[in-house]
Amino acid sequence: MWKTQLGSIFWIALMLLMSTDEACSWQPSAGRTPIPASMLIASSRRQFMSRSAILSIATATGFGSSAHAVVGQNSLAGRLEQDILQQQPPLVVNGGVDNFFYPSYMAGTWDVTQTLVKASTPLGKIYLGGPNGDASIAEKTTAESISKLNVPVHLQLRFLPTKWGVAEDRLFNTRQRLDSFAGRSVVSNVSYNDVGASNRAKVLALGGSENDPLQTTFIRFKGPAAQKTFITAHTEEQSSDTTWTGSESQRSIFALTNENTAPPIFTDTESIWQFTKVSDKQVRARLRIASYLNAQQDKLYFEARNRAVSLLDYTLDMKRLE
């Protein structure tokens, strides 16, 4: 989830690390927006503005504001280096078995150490200030994220072979990421949802199995919250026999499940992966999470002009477990 988007998900932190009673009774102060922290969590109401940890896929390093020249904009590998990223257009796919497929050597379960090594706000910190572009929220979000720099997080990731290629086990990996970055169990359940581009009936009809991953996931948290994540675009490129780069864009909808009437939160992110095979038992990877503003809720959406407002860069050391 949260695959995770600094400045996008505003209540996840509070909901997941407060007690259920606190979460159910909490209401935003009048005229004030909770801290935006896509993939961030906080340990209490008092600390939710000062302690955060990236959940969806990582933790943050140093923030800076830069607008350097775009490099290699026509390649996926180039998107790992660019300071300014344009949001990828949606991909319209039919057929029922579409997914984001990884190189064959990724099949299996991996022991992973993931570390955030760089983070930037290419359009300025103010774009992390929530739907109203609040400067104080942006500063606090940035400062607390910096405290997570170079902090390794240990988790496991699993990739499953299918008739069409190797796909991420989203049920297993989503829980692993969220629980590992939270430092405790915050996920109650993860399940797949059928959509036109990726659904169980079509997978089975074309010779797939009940265990084949689908694109769309639904997460129920142990607090009064839930999230649904859709894949909106994906593309891959193979630069050598051992190096593969891929990009996957997601839209997530996060909502409270108690009597709170707060509207759902929409977040748009892009995960850019690069895997390099070291041996049959080891892979080194890079991950960049680019976050974009959303037309439904962000005051600065038009100023951002479909450009990423935060870039989080991670390294992953992966060792095969099976």
C-alpha positions in Angstrom: 0.0 0.0 0.0 1.2 3.2 0.6 3.2 1.9 -1.7 3.0 4.3 0.0 3.8 9.1 -1.3 4.9 11.8 1.0 2.1 14.4 1.0 -0.6 12.0 0.0 -2.0 9.8 2.8 -2.9 11.9 5.8 -4.5 9.5 8.3 -2.6 6.2 7.9 0.0 7.1 10.4 -2.5 8.1 13.0 -4.9 5.2 12.4 -2.3 2.4 12.5 -0.2 3.3 15.5 -2.9 4.6 17.8 -5.1 2.3 19.8 -8.4 1.4 18.3 -10.2 3.6 20.8 -8.0 6.6 20.1 -8.5 6.1 16.4 -12.2 5.8 16.6 -12.6 9.0 18.7 -10.0 11.2 16.9 -11.2 14.0 14.7 -9.0 16.6 12.8 -8.9 20.0 14.6 -11.0 22.6 12.9 -9.3 24.1 9.9 -6.3 21.8 10.2 -5.1 19.0 8.0 -3.4 16.0 9.5 0.2 15.6 8.5 0.6 14.2 5.0 2.8 11.2 5.0 2.4 8.7 2.3 3.6 5.5 3.8 4.4 7.1 7.1 3.2 6.0 10.5 3.2 7.6 13.9 3.2 6.0 17.3 0.7 8.2 19.1 -1.5 11.2 18.7 1.2 13.4 20.3 3.9 11.9 18.2 2.1 11.5 15.0 3.6 14.8 13.7 7.1 14.0 14.9 7.7 10.3 14.4 7.2 8.7 11.1 8.4 5.6 9.2 7.8 4.8 5.6 5.4 1.8 5.2 4.7 1.1 1.6 8.1 0.3 0.4 10.7 2.2 2.3 12.1 4.9 4.6 13.4 8.4 3.9 16.9 9.9 3.6 17.9 13.5 3.1 15.5 16.0 1.5 16.5 18.7 -0.9 14.8 20.9 -3.4 16.3 20.7 -6.9 15.4 21.2 -10.5 18.3 19.9 -12.5 18.2 18.9 -16.2 16.3 15.8 -17.1 18.7 12.9 -18.1 17.8 9.9 -20.3 14.1 10.7 -20.2 13.3 8.2 -22.9 14.5 5.2 -20.9 13.2 3.6 -17.7 16.7 3.5 -16.3 16.9 7.2 -16.9 13.9 7.7 -14.6 16.0 6.5 -11.7 18.3 9.4 -12.2 16.1 12.3 -13.3 15.4 15.2 -10.9 12.1 16.0 -12.7 9.7 13.2 -13.5 6.5 13.4 -15.5 3.6 11.1 -14.5 3.2 8.1 -16.7 -0.1 8.1 -18.7 -2.7 5.4 -17.7 -2.4 2.1 -19.6 -5.7 0.6 -20.9 -5.4 -3.2 -21.0 -8.1 -5.9 -21.6 -7.9 -9.6 -21.4 -8.1 -10.4 -17.7 -4.6 -11.7 -17.1 -2.5 -8.4 -17.2 0.1 -8.0 -14.5 3.5 -6.5 -13.9 6.0 -9.3 -14.7 9.5 -9.5 -13.3 12.6 -11.2 -14.7 12.6 -15.0 -14.3 15.5 -15.0 -11.8 13.3 -13.2 -9.3 11.1 -16.3 -8.7 11.2 -17.4 -5.1 11.3 -15.9 -1.6 14.0 -13.4 -0.7 15.4 -12.0 2.6 15.7 -8.3 2.0 17.5 -5.4 3.6 16.0 -2.1 2.3 17.5 1.3 3.0 16.5 4.7 1.9 19.6 6.5 0.6 18.2 9.7 -0.9 15.0 11.7 -0.9 14.2 15.0 -2.6 11.3 17.4 -3.1 12.0 18.5 -6.7 9.3 21.1 -6.8 9.8 22.3 -3.2 8.8 21.3 0.3 5.5 23.1 0.1 4.1 20.4 -2.2 4.3 18.0 0.8 2.0 20.2 2.8 -1.2 18.3 2.3 -4.3 19.3 0.2 -3.9 23.0 1.2 -0.1 23.2 0.8 0.5 24.0 4.5 4.1 25.1 5.1 4.3 23.9 8.7 3.0 20.5 7.9 5.5 20.2 5.0 8.4 21.2 7.3 7.5 18.7 10.0 7.0 15.9 7.5 10.3 16.6 5.9 12.2 16.9 9.2 10.9 13.7 10.6 11.5 11.8 7.4 15.1 12.9 7.4 15.5 11.1 10.8 14.9 7.8 9.0 17.9 8.3 6.6 20.1 5.3 6.1 18.1 3.1 8.5 18.0 -0.5 7.2 14.6 -2.3 7.3 14.5 -6.1 7.1 11.7 -7.9 5.4 10.9 -10.8 3.1 9.6 -10.5 -0.5 8.1 -13.3 -2.7 7.7 -13.6 -6.5 5.7 -16.4 -8.0 6.1 -18.0 -11.4 2.9 -18.0 -13.6 2.0 -19.1 -17.1 2.6 -15.5 -18.2 5.7 -14.6 -16.2 7.0 -14.0 -12.7 4.6 -11.8 -10.7 4.9 -10.3 -7.3 3.0 -12.1 -4.5 1.1 -9.0 -3.5 -0.7 -10.6 -0.6 2.5 -11.6 1.1 4.6 -8.6 0.1 2.1 -6.0 1.1 1.8 -7.4 4.6 5.6 -7.8 4.9 6.2 -4.2 3.8 3.6 -2.6 6.0 4.4 -4.6 9.1 8.1 -4.3 8.7 8.2 -0.5 8.2 5.7 -0.1 11.0 7.8 -2.2 13.4 4.8 -4.2 14.4 1.8 -6.0 13.0 -0.6 -3.4 11.5 -2.3 -5.4 8.7 -5.4 -7.5 9.5 -5.9 -8.9 6.0 -4.9 -8.5 2.4 -7.0 -9.9 -0.5 -7.2 -9.6 -4.3 -10.1 -7.9 -6.1 -11.2 -8.7 -9.6 -11.0 -6.0 -12.3 -11.4 -6.2 -16.0 -7.7 -6.2 -16.8 -6.9 -8.8 -14.1 -9.4 -11.2 -12.6 -9.5 -14.8 -11.3 -12.1 -16.1 -13.7 -10.1 -15.2 -16.8 -6.8 -16.4 -15.3 -8.4 -19.8 -14.6 -10.0 -19.9 -18.0 -6.7 -19.4 -19.7 -4.9 -22.1 -17.8 -3.7 -20.2 -14.7 -4.1 -21.1 -11.1 -5.9 -20.0 -7.9 -2.5 -18.8 -6.5 -1.6 -16.6 -9.4 -1.3 -13.0 -8.3 -3.8 -10.4 -9.5 -3.2 -6.6 -9.9 -5.7 -5.1 -7.4 -5.4 -5.5 -3.7 -7.7 -4.7 -0.7 -6.1 -4.1 2.7 -7.9 -4.1 6.0 -5.9 -2.7 8.9 -6.1 -3.5 12.5 -7.3 0.0 13.1 -10.5 1.4 11.6 -9.1 1.8 8.1 -8.9 0.1 4.7 -7.2 0.7 1.4 -7.7 -0.5 -2.2 -4.8 -0.2 -4.7 -5.1 -0.4 -8.5 -2.4 -0.7 -11.1 -2.8 2.1 -13.6 0.3 1.5 -15.8 3.4 -0.6 -16.1 6.3 -1.1 -18.4 9.6 -3.0 -18.4 13.0 -3.0 -20.2 15.9 -5.4 -20.2 19.2 -3.7 -20.5 21.4 -6.8 -20.2 21.2 -10.5 -19.3 21.5 -9.6 -15.6 19.9 -6.1 -15.3 16.2 -5.4 -15.6 14.3 -2.1 -15.0 10.5 -1.8 -14.6 8.0 0.9 -13.7 4.6 0.4 -12.1 2.1 3.2 -11.4 -0.6 2.8 -8.8 -3.7 4.6 -7.5 -4.6 3.9 -3.9 -7.9 4.8 -2.1 -7.6 5.0 1.7 -10.7 5.3 3.9 -11.8 5.1 7.5 -14.1 2.3 8.3 -15.7 3.6 11.5 -18.4 6.3 11.7 -16.0 9.1 10.9 -17.3 11.0 7.9 -13.9 12.1 6.5 -13.7 11.6 2.8 -11.4 9.0 1.3 -7.8 9.9 0.4 -6.6 9.2 -3.2 -2.8 8.8 -3.8 -0.9 8.4 -7.1 2.6 6.9 -7.0 5.1 5.2 -9.3 7.6 2.5 -8.3 10.6 2.3 -10.5 12.6 -0.9 -9.9 16.0 -2.0 -11.2 17.2 -5.5 -10.4 20.8 -6.7 -11.0 21.5 -10.4 -10.7 24.7 -11.0 -8.8 24.3 -14.8 -8.6 21.5 -17.4 -8.4 21.2 -16.6 -4.7 21.8 -12.8 -4.6 20.2 -9.8 -6.3 21.0 -6.1 -5.7 18.2 -3.7 -6.5 17.3 0.0 -6.6 13.8 1.4 -6.0 12.6 4.9 -6.6 9.1 5.9 -5.3 7.8 8.9 -7.1 4.7 10.6 -5.7 2.3 12.8 -7.6 -0.5 15.2 -6.5 -4.1 14.3 -7.2 -6.8 16.4 -8.9 -9.5 15.2 -6.5 -7.9 16.9 -3.4 -4.7 18.8 -3.8 -4.7 22.6 -4.1 -1.4 22.7 -5.9 -2.3 20.0 -8.4 -2.3 22.3 -11.4 1.0 24.0 -10.3 2.6 20.6 -10.2 1.7 19.9 -13.8 1.8 16.1 -13.4 5.4 16.3 -12.1 6.6 14.2 -9.1 6.5 16.2 -5.9 8.7 13.7 -3.9 11.3 11.2 -4.9 12.5 8.5 -2.5 15.5 6.3 -3.5 16.3 3.0 -1.9 18.8 0.2 -2.2 17.9 -3.4 -1.6 20.1 -6.3 -0.9 18.3 -9.5 -1.6 19.3 -13.1 -0.7 17.3 -16.1 -1.8 15.7 -18.2 1.0 14.6 -21.1 -1.2 
